[in-house]
Amino acid sequence: MSNRKQQKATEMADVPEVNTQTGLTPIQEQAAILLASGDSFTAVAEKVSVNRSTLYKWQMQITFQCFFNQQCNDYKNNLKNGLFGLANEALSAIRDCLHSDNEATRLKAAMWVTDKVELSEIGKSDVREAVKDKHITSSLNDWGDFSNFDEKGYKTELRQLGLNLEE
């Protein structure tokens, strides 16, 4: 093997393999996970042994952005699950506040509960309306918004759900 070919083979061996699912090297994946978990750029750069400017370059790559966003989404879902696990304790604490001897505490708790109930969003309750919304597609053209309704898909989904087409 010639010197040049040998040097090229050595360089290729030094290039880390890219994960075909994420489009990232293991170091890039680790950096994205650490950043999503809240570590600073400086700390992440030290942990994965790269320059901070390299992290900033990676951050501009769509594959890195998507993987980072997925990690953030995973952390957010874990947080939500943890909060749901605390719901009974939180309700108990609010109940205690509502039954407090301190009038200001009772009032604050009552106002907080009222605000939360008032601000909570409730989704659609009409199945046909929800299915219809799923089958409306919007696009932008030269004249503004354009909506298209897929009536065939709408009727097919109603049938699959066991609902009458007439109503």
N, C-alpha and C positions, 0 to 999 in steps of 0.2 A: 504494500500500500504506500502510495506517495506521501510525502510530508504534508502536503496541502489537504489531501483526502483524510489523513489521520487527524489533522487539526480540526477539520470540519466535523468529523465524527465525534471528537472530544467535546466540541462546542454544543453539538446536538444533544449529547448525553447530559450536559449541564442545564439544559432548558427543561424546567419542570413540566410535567404532562398536564394538559388542560382537561378538566372534567367535562365530558361531553354533555352532561345535563345542565351545568351552570355556565360553561364557557370560561371558567376561571381556574387558576392554579390553586393548589391547596393553601398556599400562603395568602392569596387574595381572598379566598373563602374565609380563612381564619381572621383576616383583617376586617372583613365585612361583619362577621359575627361579633368581634370585639367592639367595633364602632357602634353596632346596633345595641349592644348591651350597655352602652354609655361611656365607654372608655374614651379618653381624649386622643386626638391625633398623635400627640407626642408619645403617650403611653403605648398606643397601638404600634407606632413605628418602632419603638424600642422592643416590644414583645415579638414582633415578626421580623426584626432585623432589616428594616428598609428605611430609607430616608423619608421624611415627611412629605417631600415633594412627590415622591413615588405614590404615596397614598392619595394625594390630590389628583394625580394623573389617573390613577385607577378609578377614582370617584367620577371621572368624566366618561368612563366606559359604560355603555348601556347594560352590559352583562353584570358589571359590578353593582350598578344602581338597582337593577332588578333583584339580584341576590340580597343586597342590603335591605331593600324594601320588604322582601320575603321574611328576612330575619326580624325586622321591626314588627311585621304583622304577627309573627309567631310570638314575640315577646308581649305584644298587645293582647293576643288571645290568651296567653298564660295568665296575664294580669287579670283579664276579665273572669277567667275561670276561678282564680283565687278570690276575687271580690265576691263572686256568687257564693263561694264557700263561707264567706263572712256575713252573708246577708242575714241569717238568723240572729247572730250576735249584734249586728247593727240595729236590727229592728227592736231587739230587746233593749238596747241602750237608748234608742229613741223613745220607746215606751216608758222607760224609767224617767227620762227627761220630761215627758208629757205628764207624768204623775208626781213630778218634783214638788216640794213645798215652796220652792222659790218661784214666784210668779213670773219673773223675767225669763227664767230657764224654760218654763212651760210655754210662754208666749213665743220664744225663739224657736223651740222645737216644733210647735204647731205651724208657725209661718214657714219653716223649712219644708215640712211635709207638704203643706199646701202648695208651695212653689214647685216642688218636685212633681207632684201630681199634675199640676196645671201645665208644666212644661213638657211632660212626657208625651211623646208622639205615639199615636196609635195608627197602625197600618190599615189598609183597606179591609172592609168586612164583607163586601160584595164580591163573590167569587168571579162572576161574569165580568165585572169591571176590572178586576185584577188581571184576568186572562186577556181581556181586550187590550189593556195597557202593554202586556208582553208582546203583543202582535202589531204594535205601532212602531214603525221605524222612522227616524228622522234623519235628514241629511241636509247639508248646506249647498245651495246652488247660487247662481248669480243674482237671483231675486230674493234671497233670504232663506228662511227655513222651509223645508218641504217635508210633509209627513205622508207616510204610506201605510195603509192598513192591510194586513194579510188576512183576509176574511176566511180563506180556505184553512189556513193554519189555526185560526181562532175556533172555527167550527169543529175541526178535527180534535183539538185539545178539549173542547167541551164534551164531545162524545167520549173521549178517553177517560174523562173524569166522571162519566155517567150522568151528565147534566143534560136537560132538555135544551134544544136549540131555540125553542120558542119561550120567551118570558121577558 
